[in-house]
Amino acid sequence: MDKIILDLCGGTGAWSKPYRDANYDVRLITLPNNDVRTYMPPNNVYGILAAPPCTMFSFARTHAKTPRDMRGGMEIVIACLRIIWECQYKIKGDTQRKPPLKFWALENPNGMLNWLLGNPFFTFNPYEFGDKYSKKTCLWGYFNKPIKTHVLSKSKYGKFDQLRMDELREIRRSEINSISDIIWKQKNRQELRSITPQGFARSFFWANQ
């Protein structure tokens, strides 16, 4: 039986890509084709990755044209949690000691969502997994913590905005090791920052199979 992975609000599917490459049955539940608010999960889901939009919870949202709507932002978070709960409800008996899901994780940048979900189970910066920028990110859930592969100081690469364009342009194709290197020219800054760094995605996959 194929192992079903649900990638909720996954956008490009960057977080679930290692599972897809390993022939898991990855199902991308993201707009416009799928809406987490109406989606009902199938039976026998193996793992869930959830990355609800962070717009309303970001500390960087200081010059938005519309007021912050945390209640509206939580609608998607709760929808993701509902899907996770629906899968976890499906126990096979009163004596079951392991949950139906092998793992689940909900991701968001460090921000106001912490006020509502509590302290995260795991935090990281992309540079700790080999990607060349900093963005403190939080994970809540039930999963094995991925092993951080790079011991670097934040000053090594600085903030995402401080990366020099000429440095990225000089990266040869053979040296590309992160999704940010590949699509810098095709995506704007906000879109690029929302994509799960591939160094982290690979390490998460190796820790949770």
C-alpha positions in Angstrom: 0.0 0.0 0.0 1.3 3.4 -1.0 2.1 5.8 1.9 -0.2 8.8 1.6 1.2 12.2 2.4 -1.1 15.2 2.6 0.7 18.5 1.8 -1.8 21.1 3.1 -1.5 24.7 1.7 1.7 23.4 0.1 1.9 25.9 -2.8 4.8 24.7 -4.9 5.0 21.4 -3.0 8.6 22.1 -2.0 8.2 20.6 1.5 6.7 17.3 0.2 9.1 17.1 -2.8 11.5 14.6 -1.0 8.5 12.3 -0.4 7.3 12.6 -3.9 10.8 11.8 -5.2 10.8 8.7 -3.0 7.5 7.5 -4.6 5.2 8.3 -1.7 1.6 9.1 -2.7 1.8 12.8 -2.1 -1.4 14.8 -2.4 -1.1 18.6 -2.7 -4.1 20.2 -1.0 -3.8 23.8 -2.0 -5.7 26.5 -3.9 -7.0 26.8 -6.5 -7.6 23.1 -7.1 -8.2 22.1 -3.4 -9.4 24.0 -0.4 -8.4 22.8 3.1 -11.6 24.3 4.5 -13.7 21.8 2.6 -11.3 18.9 2.1 -12.0 15.5 3.7 -9.0 13.3 4.1 -9.0 9.7 2.8 -8.4 6.6 5.0 -4.9 5.4 5.9 -3.1 8.8 5.6 0.5 8.2 6.6 1.7 11.8 7.3 0.7 15.4 7.0 2.6 18.5 6.3 0.8 21.8 6.8 1.9 25.3 5.9 -1.0 27.7 6.4 -0.4 31.3 5.2 1.4 33.5 7.6 0.2 36.8 6.4 -1.9 37.7 9.4 0.6 36.4 11.9 3.8 38.0 10.6 5.6 40.5 12.7 6.7 42.1 9.5 3.2 43.1 8.5 3.5 46.7 9.5 2.5 48.6 6.4 -0.4 46.5 5.1 -3.3 48.3 3.3 -5.9 46.2 5.3 -6.1 45.7 9.1 -4.6 42.5 10.6 -7.3 39.8 10.8 -6.0 37.1 13.1 -9.4 35.4 13.3 -9.5 35.2 9.5 -6.0 33.8 9.5 -6.9 31.2 12.0 -9.6 29.9 9.8 -7.0 28.2 7.6 -4.9 27.0 10.5 -8.0 25.4 12.1 -8.9 23.8 8.8 -5.5 22.2 8.6 -5.8 21.0 12.2 -9.3 19.7 11.5 -7.8 17.5 8.7 -5.1 16.3 11.1 -7.6 15.6 13.8 -9.9 13.7 11.4 -7.0 11.4 10.6 -6.0 10.9 14.3 -9.6 10.0 15.3 -9.4 6.9 13.2 -8.1 4.5 15.8 -8.7 0.8 15.4 -9.4 0.0 19.1 -9.2 1.1 22.7 -5.9 -0.7 23.2 -4.1 1.2 20.4 -0.9 2.8 21.6 0.4 4.4 18.4 -1.5 7.2 16.6 -2.9 6.6 13.1 -0.6 9.3 11.6 3.1 8.4 11.6 3.8 12.1 11.8 2.2 15.6 11.3 3.7 19.0 11.4 2.4 22.5 11.0 4.8 25.2 9.9 4.8 29.0 10.2 7.4 31.7 10.6 8.0 33.0 14.1 5.2 35.4 14.8 1.8 35.8 16.4 0.7 32.3 15.7 2.8 31.3 18.7 0.4 33.3 20.9 -2.4 31.0 19.8 -0.7 27.6 19.5 1.8 28.0 22.2 5.5 27.3 22.1 6.6 25.4 19.0 8.1 21.9 19.2 10.9 22.8 16.8 12.4 26.0 15.4 15.0 26.5 12.7 16.6 29.0 10.3 17.2 27.9 6.7 21.0 28.5 7.0 21.0 25.7 9.6 20.2 23.3 6.8 22.4 24.8 4.1 20.2 27.4 2.5 21.8 30.9 2.3 19.4 33.1 4.3 17.8 33.5 7.8 14.1 33.2 8.6 13.2 31.8 12.0 10.5 29.2 11.4 8.4 27.3 13.9 6.9 23.8 13.7 4.2 22.3 15.9 3.1 18.7 15.8 4.0 15.1 16.3 7.2 14.2 14.4 10.9 13.4 14.8 13.0 16.5 15.0 15.2 16.8 11.9 19.0 17.0 12.4 20.4 20.5 11.7 23.2 19.9 9.2 25.1 23.3 9.2 26.6 25.1 12.2 26.7 28.7 11.0 26.2 32.0 12.6 23.4 34.3 11.4 26.0 36.8 10.4 27.4 34.4 7.9 24.6 35.1 5.4 22.6 37.8 7.2 19.0 38.6 6.6 17.4 37.5 3.3 17.2 41.1 2.1 21.0 41.5 2.5 21.9 38.8 0.0 23.8 40.4 -2.9 22.3 39.8 -6.3 25.8 39.6 -7.9 26.7 36.7 -5.6 23.7 34.7 -6.6 24.2 35.4 -10.3 27.7 34.0 -10.0 26.5 30.6 -8.7 27.1 28.0 -11.4 24.3 25.6 -12.2 26.4 22.7 -10.8 26.6 24.4 -7.4 22.9 25.1 -7.0 21.8 23.4 -3.7 18.7 25.2 -2.8 15.4 26.2 -4.3 16.2 29.9 -3.5 19.2 29.8 -5.8 17.1 28.4 -8.7 14.1 30.7 -8.7 15.5 34.0 -7.4 15.0 35.7 -10.7 11.5 34.3 -11.3 9.9 35.0 -8.0 9.5 38.2 -5.9 10.9 38.3 -2.4 7.7 37.4 -0.6 6.9 34.5 -2.8 10.5 33.2 -2.5 10.5 33.4 1.3 7.2 31.4 1.5 8.8 28.4 -0.2 10.1 25.7 2.1 13.9 25.5 1.9 15.0 22.3 0.4 17.8 21.6 2.9 15.2 21.5 5.7 12.8 19.5 3.6 15.3 16.8 2.9 16.4 16.6 6.6 12.7 16.4 7.7 12.1 13.6 5.2 15.1 11.6 6.5 13.9 12.0 10.1 10.2 11.1 9.2 9.7 8.2 6.8 
